[in-house]
Amino acid sequence: METTTTVYIKVLRREFALRESRNPRYSLRSFARDLDFNQGDLSRVMSLKLGLTLKGGKKIIEKLSLSREEKYLFLKSIVEEKAKKGIDEIKQYAVEEPIL
């Protein structure tokens, strides 16, 4: 994962913190339930151990009260992260297997 935190991570963390501030007993498990998302996967996404898929992102934004622009930026950050990962994989392959 990249070192800078992507928009979708910031949105998820902000929303979780907001809900937790309203209810100190609110847990990540509760958040996952409210998003209709697997708790283990959500934990790994929020701790930057797992990237979020576009399908998962679409599912999550339907459960959050985001503006149209925030939804766009949320999904765009997922796509950008996937593109960066793809470029990094190509660079790694080029190092391991020189082209011509």
N, C-alpha and C positions, 0 to 999 in steps of 0.2 A: 504494500500500500504506500501511497505517497505520504510524505512527511507533513504536508499542509492538510488541514482538515477540510474535506469537501463540504459543499453546501448541504447536502442531504444529511450528513452526520451532524452538522451544527443545528439543523432544524429538528432532528430527532432528539438531540440532547437538550435543546431549549424547551421543546414540548414536554419532555419527561420531567425536567426541572420545574416547569410551571405546574404540572399536575402534582408533583411531589410537594411543592410549596403549599398547595391547597389542602393536601392530605398527607401528613408525614408518614403514614403507614402505606402509602402508595408504593408499589414495588415494580421492578422491571417485568415481573411475571404479569402483573395487572396491566401494565402498558402493552405488553405483547398481546394479551387477551383483547384489550380494547382496539388494537390495530388488526386483530385477526391474523396474527403473524406468529410463527414458531418462536417460542421464548429463547431457546438456545441459539437459533440463528440471529435473532434480534440482539442478543448479548454479544455475539461475535461481530456483528456489523458495527455496533456502537463502540466496541473496543478495537476497531480497525483490523480485526483478524479475518474478516470475510467481507467481500464486496457485495453490494446490493445489486440484484438483477433489475432490469427495467420492468419486468413483470411484477416483481416484489414492490418496486417503487410505486408503480401505478396503483397497486392494491393499498399501499400505505397512504398515499395522498388522498384517496377517497375517504379515509377515516379521519383525516386531520382537517381542521378549519384553516385552510391556506387560501390566500388570494390566488387569482389566476397567474400572476407573475411569479409568486412563490412556488406554485406547482411546476411552472415551466423551468425555473432555476433548479428545483429539486431534481427533476428528471434529466435536465441538461448536465448536471454534475455527475450523475450516474454514467451517462454516455461518455462524457469527457474522461472519467476515471477508467472506463473500459478501453477507450482509445489509447490512453497513455500506457496502460498495461500491455496492450497489443504491440505498441511501438517498442516498449522495453523488451518484450519477448523477441521481436525481430532483431533488435540490436544484440541481444544475448546469442541468438542463433548465428548471427553474422560473425561473432567473435569465436564461437565454437566451430563453425563450419564456414570458412571463408568462401565467399562467392567468387568463382572463377579465380 
